[in-house]
């Protein structure tokens, strides 16, 4: 079945930016992820000033329901039984796109998100962020960085295992990271992605 708008638009943007399949692999999106900065939603691939990224962004999720999301009455299940999501933010251009020796540098992982009834409103957070948000800080002269947000659907009763690298805030742990492997190792399904650009100082 062909992708329908707006999923085809997001897939095209991810492919054009080289994030699919090079970084995220090939996947079929079933949810729209919107990154909301202080000035408003960040469009796919828009260049944003670093001042907009100091604080963690708000996250909006609009997902196509799966069979398990729908009750016997044909309606969406109540909030307690809603699908939950993990968002992972990383920089595939660290320290630079020309020399990405720390490709997929992890900036943020937040679990237990549920979509708001209003798809334009921020998602509801049911757990604490797995690790402290680290704002973008592209090294001087490193050019544009594609700060990427991967959206994963969680399996039932999901939580990050104790001692996992996502709970380690150190620079070394952040450098040794891979979004796709993270999903595979934790039974997470990649269902969407978004990104914005930040340019380094020259």
C-alpha positions, 0 to 999 in steps of 0.5 A: 500500500503506498504511503499517504500524505503526510507520511510521504512528505516526512519520508521524502524529507528524511531521504533527501537529508540522507537520514533514510536509509543511511542513519535510520535504515528503511522504515515505514512511518506510522506516526508524525513527530513534531518538535516544538521550539519556543518560537513554534513547531520546527518544520522538517529540515528547517535551520534554527538558531541555537538559542531556540534549542537551549531548553528541551523542546516539546514533543507532539505525536499524531499516530495511526492507531493499530488494532491493539489501540482500538477497543471492542466497541471500535473506539480508541482505548482510554488513556491508561491503555494508550500506546506509549512512545520513546523519543531519542534525539541525536546528532549524526554529524558529530563532530562534523558531517565531514568527519562524523567520528561520533556519529549519532551522539546522543543528546536526549532520551525520553520514554513513556510519552502518550499522544495528546487528544489534541494532536497539535498539543504536546505529548503527555509524559508519564515518566522522567527523561531517561537522561539529562537533555544536552542542548546542541553545541556544534563545534566551531567551524563544523557547519550544519548539523542534522539534529534528529529525533527518532520516535519509537513505539514502546512494547507494553510495560516498557522501561529502560533496563538498569545500567543501560547506556541511555542512563549514563550521562557521560560524554563517552557513553553519549558518543558510543550510541546508535539509535537503530540498535537502541530500538532493536535491543529494547523491542522498540518499533521505529514509527517516525522521525523529525529533524532540524538544522543548527549551524555552527559558528564560523 
